[in-house]
Amino acid sequence: PGLVVDLHVGLWAFPIVYDHDGDGDRDLIVGCPDKPHNGVWLFENPGPRGAKQPVFQPPRKLGGPAPSYLTLSWIDGRPRVLGSQRE
């Protein structure tokens, strides 16, 4: 009841939670290497900061195809989203 946004992107999703836009709240980056939504998706959290149940914006596709096994790494103080390489 009261669902505002469906966070579904397909099977085998790899979510990463971090502040993508620098506004102080946590957003979702989700990689989905499967059909029908193959790609890397951003679910932006517009706030307010610290909300117990954030409401995310509809997804925006950042790119694709998505690699498997996304992870977040910090390199020189900057976040980098890394994934496996496949041929």
N, C-alpha and C positions, 0 to 999 in steps of 0.2 A: 504493500500500500504506500502511495506517495512517491513511487520511483520517478525521478526526474530524468536521469540519464542512464542508459544501459552501457556498462563498461565492457561489453563483449567484443572481442576481436578475433575469435576463432580458437581452434585447438592449439595446444602446445605453446601458449603464451609465456613470455619471459618478462615480468614486470620489474621496473626499477623505480624507486621512489626517491626523488630529490627535488630541490627547488630549481627548476629549469629556467624560470624567467626572473629569478632574483628578487621576488616580491615578499619573501619571508615565509611563504607557506609551501607545502610539499605538493608537487605535481607528479604525474605518472608518465613514464615512457614505457611503452609496451612493444616488444618485438614479437611478431607472429610469423613463423616460417611456413605456416600451413595455409590451406585454402579455407575460405574464400578471401580472406583479408590479409594476404601476405604483404608484410611491410613493417615499418617502424612507426608507431603512432604516439602522439602526445595527447594526453588528457590533462588540460590545464585546470588547476584549482584557483578560481578567482578570489577566494577568501571567504570570510575573514580568517586571518591568521589564527591558528590554534583551535579551529572548530573541531569538535568531537566527531562530527559526521559531515565531512566536506561534500559539496556538490560540484562535480566536475563538468566542464564544458564538453560539448560533443567533440569527438576525436578529430585531430588534424593529422593527416599522413605526412611524416617527415621524409620518407624515402622507402625504397625497397629495391629488390627483394630483401627480406629480413634474414640476417644470419641467425643461427641457433645459439642458444646459451649466451644471451646478453648479460653483461655485468658492468658495474660502475667502478671506475678506477680514477684516482686523483693523481695527475701528473703536473708537477710544478705549480701546485695549488689550484689547478683548474680541473673540473670534472670532465671525464672522457667516458663515453659509452662504447664498450668494446664487445665484439662478438667473434664467434669462431669463423674461420675461413673455410669455404668449401669450393670444390671444383665442379 
